[in-house]
């Protein structure tokens, strides 16, 4: 269980780090002590709001002379709207980065949904555990369900490891630039 929490926290930190520059996120610990991240303060329980850490956006600017386009003076006057919510052009470094971040965000959200589904399935399965006096047949059926869940968990962990490796590779690539 500790490995899962560590993976989720690491994935959450990666997701937080890879968010577009114009966002604001909140970090808090829920009633069970699990570190949570959200972009909606309303989703933070009221009793947890005093301990919320806010991560604010940072505006980054392209290097001087890098207009991101060869269209002339109109292009050099247009970068400001992209920092105000309009997605940057996919041909610019900023646009390519934003596109990659969106893909990382999508995959992170998918992994988060899968994790939640696995946790729910585990809880339901534990609630239906056969009693010690159950028949051999009932125990065998339950054990097959447990094995199927374990196979799903293994696939999830493989996907999470591949995602984490891709993020690390991307971050190493970005550091070189």
C-alpha positions in Angstrom: 0.0 0.0 0.0 2.9 2.4 0.8 4.3 1.9 -2.7 1.0 3.0 -4.2 0.9 6.1 -2.1 4.4 7.0 -3.0 3.6 6.4 -6.7 0.5 8.5 -6.5 2.3 11.3 -4.7 5.1 11.2 -7.2 2.6 11.2 -10.1 0.7 14.0 -8.5 3.9 16.1 -8.2 4.7 15.4 -11.8 1.2 16.4 -12.8 1.5 19.5 -10.7 4.9 20.4 -12.2 3.7 19.7 -15.8 0.6 21.9 -15.7 0.3 24.9 -18.0 1.8 28.1 -16.7 -1.5 30.0 -16.3 -3.0 27.7 -13.7 -3.4 27.8 -9.9 -3.4 24.6 -7.8 -4.1 23.8 -4.2 -2.3 21.2 -2.1 -3.7 19.7 1.1 -3.8 16.6 3.2 -7.2 14.9 3.5 -8.6 13.4 6.7 -6.7 10.2 6.1 -3.4 12.1 5.7 -3.2 11.5 1.9 -1.6 14.4 0.0 -4.1 15.8 -2.5 -3.9 18.3 -5.3 -6.8 20.2 -7.0 -7.4 23.2 -9.1 -10.8 23.8 -7.5 -10.7 25.2 -4.0 -14.4 24.2 -3.6 -13.4 20.6 -3.8 -11.2 21.0 -0.7 -13.2 20.1 2.4 -13.9 23.2 4.5 -12.0 21.8 7.5 -8.9 21.3 5.4 -8.9 24.8 3.8 -6.8 26.5 6.5 -3.9 24.2 5.7 -4.1 24.5 1.9 -0.9 25.4 0.1 -1.5 27.5 -3.1 0.8 27.1 -6.1 0.4 30.1 -8.4 1.2 30.4 -12.0 4.4 31.9 -13.3 4.4 33.8 -16.6 7.3 32.8 -18.8 8.3 34.8 -21.8 10.0 33.7 -25.0 13.6 34.7 -25.6 14.0 38.2 -27.1 13.7 38.1 -30.8 11.9 34.7 -30.8 8.4 35.7 -32.0 7.4 32.1 -32.7 6.4 33.0 -36.2 7.8 34.5 -39.4 4.6 36.6 -40.0 6.3 39.9 -39.1 5.2 42.6 -36.7 1.7 41.2 -36.0 3.3 38.0 -34.7 5.5 39.9 -32.2 2.5 41.7 -30.8 0.4 38.5 -30.3 2.3 36.5 -27.6 0.4 38.1 -24.7 -3.0 36.5 -25.6 -1.4 33.1 -25.4 -0.5 33.7 -21.8 -4.0 34.8 -21.1 -5.7 31.5 -21.9 -5.5 31.3 -25.7 -3.4 28.2 -26.6 0.0 29.1 -28.2 0.7 28.0 -31.8 1.7 24.3 -32.1 4.7 25.5 -34.2 6.4 27.4 -31.4 8.5 25.9 -28.6 5.8 27.1 -26.2 3.1 25.5 -28.2 4.9 22.2 -28.5 5.5 22.3 -24.7 1.9 23.1 -24.0 0.8 20.3 -26.3 3.1 17.8 -24.5 1.9 19.1 -21.1 -1.7 18.6 -22.2 -0.9 15.0 -23.2 0.8 14.4 -19.8 -2.2 15.9 -18.0 -4.6 13.6 -20.0 -2.6 10.5 -19.2 -2.3 11.5 -15.5 -6.0 12.0 -15.3 -6.5 8.6 -16.9 -4.1 7.0 -14.5 -5.9 8.7 -11.6 -9.2 7.4 -12.7 -7.8 3.9 -13.1 -6.3 4.1 -9.6 -9.7 5.2 -8.1 -11.5 2.4 -9.9 -9.0 -0.2 -8.6 -9.4 1.2 -5.1 -13.2 1.0 -5.4 -13.0 -2.6 -6.8 -10.7 -3.6 -4.0 -13.0 -2.2 -1.4 -16.0 -3.9 -2.9 -14.1 -7.2 -3.1 -12.9 -7.0 0.5 -16.5 -6.4 1.6 -17.6 -9.6 -0.2 -14.8 -11.8 1.2 -16.2 -15.3 2.1 -16.4 -16.3 5.7 -14.1 -19.0 7.0 -17.0 -21.3 6.9 -17.7 -20.7 3.2 -17.7 -23.6 0.8 -14.6 -24.4 -1.3 -16.5 -23.3 -4.4 -17.2 -19.8 -2.9 -13.6 -19.4 -1.8 -12.4 -20.4 -5.3 -14.7 -17.9 -7.0 -13.4 -15.2 -4.6 -9.8 -16.1 -5.2 -10.3 -15.9 -9.0 -11.7 -12.4 -8.5 -8.7 -11.4 -6.4 -6.3 -12.8 -9.0 -8.1 -10.8 -11.7 -7.9 -7.6 -9.6 -4.2 -8.3 -9.0 -3.6 -8.6 -12.7 -5.3 -5.2 -13.2 -3.2 -3.7 -10.5 0.0 -5.1 -12.2 -1.1 -3.6 -15.6 -1.8 -0.2 -13.8 1.7 -0.3 -12.2 3.3 -1.0 -15.6 1.4 1.9 -17.2 2.3 4.2 -14.3 6.0 3.2 -14.5 6.0 3.8 -18.3 4.3 7.2 -17.8 6.8 8.2 -15.1 9.7 7.2 -17.3 8.3 9.3 -20.2 8.0 12.3 -17.9 11.5 11.8 -16.6 12.8 11.6 -20.2 10.9 14.7 -21.2 12.2 16.6 -18.2 15.7 15.6 -19.1 15.2 16.7 -22.7 13.8 20.1 -21.5 16.8 20.6 -19.1 19.1 20.3 -22.1 17.4 23.1 -23.9 
